């Protein structure tokens, strides 16, 4: 159980390298770190899921397990949307243009909170844990969600103020991770467009 969790934990370090070399200290090929982090996290997750086996879906309260699997799929779909479709020009892992900062996106899911991907990642792992059970997936839910929260805290304080135009004012008006009634209304109102 330790090896796949360690592999998943390393993925968040690799994501941070993507920001470090893509934004704070620009280097060619830095976006490859983002892709590598994604591959590592996916491999870790598949490893944990395959250890449980498909038979786990049919044990115990199987309708609840299938509902949990739908929750995991919804979380994954929202995560993919947030990282790759709600952002302009290719999504996360893209370095700022040579002429300066990335444009601020404060509509749709980015009106809900500044880092909605953490919510969707946590939802995905919670759903997998509910569907398949097991200590490994439970630990993955807790560990990967905590590491993602720490990673976005670093992005929020150190990376995005330097790489996204208007980020300081965005930070002042949109909640960090936990949506409010006001931010939910803003998300629903502006969510008809790209974000």
C-alpha positions as CSV (number, residue, x, y, z in Angstrom):
1,X,0.0,0.0,0.0
2,X,2.9,2.4,0.7
3,X,4.4,2.4,-2.8
4,X,1.3,3.7,-4.7
5,X,0.7,6.3,-2.0
6,X,4.4,7.4,-2.3
7,X,4.1,7.6,-6.1
8,X,1.0,9.8,-5.8
9,X,2.7,12.0,-3.2
10,X,5.6,12.5,-5.5
11,X,3.2,13.7,-8.3
12,X,2.4,16.8,-6.3
13,X,6.1,17.6,-5.9
14,X,6.4,17.2,-9.7
15,X,3.4,19.5,-10.2
16,X,5.2,22.1,-8.1
17,X,8.3,21.7,-10.3
18,X,6.1,22.6,-13.3
19,X,5.2,25.9,-11.6
20,X,8.7,26.5,-10.5
21,X,10.3,26.0,-13.9
22,X,7.3,27.2,-15.9
23,X,6.4,30.4,-14.1
24,X,8.9,31.4,-11.3
25,X,12.1,30.4,-13.1
26,X,11.1,29.8,-16.7
27,X,12.8,26.9,-18.5
28,X,12.0,25.2,-21.8
29,X,9.9,22.1,-21.5
30,X,8.7,23.0,-18.0
31,X,5.1,22.0,-19.0
32,X,6.4,18.4,-19.3
33,X,6.5,18.4,-15.5
34,X,2.8,19.0,-15.3
35,X,2.1,16.1,-17.7
36,X,4.5,13.8,-15.7
37,X,2.8,14.7,-12.5
38,X,-0.5,13.8,-14.1
39,X,0.9,10.4,-15.3
40,X,2.3,9.7,-11.8
41,X,-1.0,10.5,-10.0
42,X,-3.0,8.4,-12.6
43,X,-0.6,5.5,-12.2
44,X,-0.8,5.7,-8.4
45,X,-4.6,5.7,-8.6
46,X,-4.8,2.8,-11.0
47,X,-2.4,0.8,-8.8
48,X,-4.7,1.4,-5.8
49,X,-7.9,0.6,-7.8
50,X,-6.5,-2.6,-9.3
51,X,-5.4,-3.8,-5.9
52,X,-9.0,-3.7,-4.8
53,X,-10.3,-5.4,-8.0
54,X,-13.7,-5.1,-9.7
55,X,-15.2,-7.6,-7.3
56,X,-15.2,-4.9,-4.6
57,X,-18.0,-3.1,-6.4
58,X,-20.3,-6.0,-5.8
59,X,-19.6,-6.6,-2.1
60,X,-21.8,-5.3,0.7
61,X,-24.2,-2.4,-0.2
62,X,-23.5,-2.6,-3.9
63,X,-26.0,0.1,-4.9
64,X,-24.2,2.5,-2.6
65,X,-20.9,1.5,-4.1
66,X,-22.1,2.2,-7.6
67,X,-23.5,5.6,-6.5
68,X,-20.0,6.3,-5.0
69,X,-18.5,5.3,-8.4
70,X,-20.7,7.9,-10.1
71,X,-19.5,10.4,-7.5
72,X,-15.9,9.6,-8.4
73,X,-16.7,10.0,-12.1
74,X,-18.4,13.3,-11.6
75,X,-15.4,14.5,-9.6
76,X,-13.0,13.4,-12.3
77,X,-15.1,15.1,-15.0
78,X,-15.2,18.4,-13.1
79,X,-11.4,18.2,-12.5
80,X,-10.7,17.6,-16.2
81,X,-13.1,20.5,-17.1
82,X,-11.4,22.8,-14.5
83,X,-7.8,22.1,-15.5
84,X,-8.2,21.8,-19.3
85,X,-11.3,23.5,-20.5
86,X,-12.2,26.3,-18.1
87,X,-8.8,27.9,-18.6
88,X,-7.8,29.7,-21.8
89,X,-5.0,28.5,-24.1
90,X,-4.5,24.9,-23.1
91,X,-5.3,24.9,-19.4
92,X,-3.0,24.2,-16.5
93,X,0.7,23.6,-16.9
94,X,1.0,26.3,-19.5
95,X,3.7,28.9,-18.9
96,X,2.8,32.6,-19.1
97,X,3.3,34.2,-22.5
98,X,6.7,35.8,-23.0
99,X,5.1,39.3,-22.9
100,X,3.9,38.9,-19.3
101,X,1.2,37.4,-17.1
102,X,-1.6,35.0,-17.9
103,X,-5.1,36.5,-18.1
104,X,-7.3,36.1,-15.0
105,X,-10.2,33.7,-15.2
106,X,-12.8,34.6,-12.6
107,X,-15.9,33.1,-14.1
108,X,-17.6,29.7,-13.9
109,X,-15.9,27.3,-11.6
110,X,-13.2,30.0,-10.8
111,X,-16.0,32.2,-9.4
112,X,-16.9,29.4,-7.0
113,X,-13.5,29.4,-5.3
114,X,-9.9,30.1,-6.4
115,X,-8.9,26.4,-6.5
116,X,-11.9,24.3,-7.3
117,X,-9.7,21.5,-8.6
118,X,-8.9,20.5,-4.9
119,X,-12.7,20.0,-4.3
120,X,-13.0,17.8,-7.5
121,X,-9.9,15.8,-6.7
122,X,-11.1,15.1,-3.2
123,X,-14.6,14.2,-4.5
124,X,-13.0,11.7,-7.0
125,X,-11.0,10.0,-4.3
126,X,-13.9,10.0,-1.8
127,X,-16.0,8.4,-4.5
128,X,-13.4,5.8,-5.3
129,X,-13.0,5.0,-1.6
130,X,-16.8,4.7,-1.2
131,X,-17.1,2.5,-4.2
132,X,-14.1,0.1,-3.6
133,X,-13.4,0.5,0.1
134,X,-10.0,-0.3,1.4
135,X,-7.4,1.5,3.6
136,X,-5.3,2.4,0.5
137,X,-8.0,4.4,-1.2
138,X,-9.0,5.9,2.2
139,X,-5.4,7.1,2.8
140,X,-5.2,8.3,-0.8
141,X,-8.3,10.4,-0.3
142,X,-6.8,12.0,2.8
143,X,-3.2,12.3,1.7
144,X,-3.7,13.4,-1.9
145,X,-6.4,16.0,-0.9
146,X,-4.1,17.4,1.8
147,X,-1.2,17.5,-0.6
148,X,-3.3,19.2,-3.2
149,X,-4.5,21.8,-0.7
150,X,-0.9,22.5,0.4
151,X,0.2,22.7,-3.3
152,X,-2.5,25.2,-4.2
153,X,-1.8,27.2,-1.0
154,X,1.7,27.6,-2.3
155,X,0.4,28.5,-5.8
156,X,-2.0,31.0,-4.2
157,X,0.7,32.8,-2.2
158,X,3.8,32.4,-4.3
159,X,3.0,31.5,-7.9
160,X,-0.2,33.1,-9.1
161,X,0.4,36.6,-7.9
162,X,3.4,36.7,-10.1
163,X,2.0,34.9,-13.1
164,X,-1.7,35.9,-13.4
165,X,-2.8,39.5,-14.0
166,X,-5.1,40.9,-11.3
167,X,-4.7,37.9,-9.0
168,X,-4.5,40.0,-5.8
169,X,-7.9,41.5,-6.3
170,X,-9.3,38.1,-7.3
171,X,-7.9,36.7,-4.1
172,X,-9.6,39.4,-2.1
173,X,-13.1,38.7,-3.5
174,X,-13.2,35.0,-4.2
175,X,-12.9,32.3,-1.4
176,X,-9.8,30.1,-1.3
177,X,-11.3,26.6,-1.2
178,X,-14.7,26.6,0.5
179,X,-17.4,28.2,-1.6
180,X,-19.9,30.7,-0.1
181,X,-23.5,31.3,-1.1
182,X,-22.3,34.5,-2.9
183,X,-19.6,32.6,-4.8
184,X,-22.0,29.8,-5.7
185,X,-24.4,32.4,-7.2
186,X,-21.5,34.0,-9.1
187,X,-20.4,30.6,-10.4
188,X,-23.9,29.8,-11.6
189,X,-24.4,33.3,-13.1
190,X,-21.1,33.3,-15.0
191,X,-20.8,29.6,-15.7
192,X,-22.7,29.7,-19.0
193,X,-19.5,30.8,-20.8
194,X,-16.1,29.2,-20.9
195,X,-15.5,28.6,-17.1
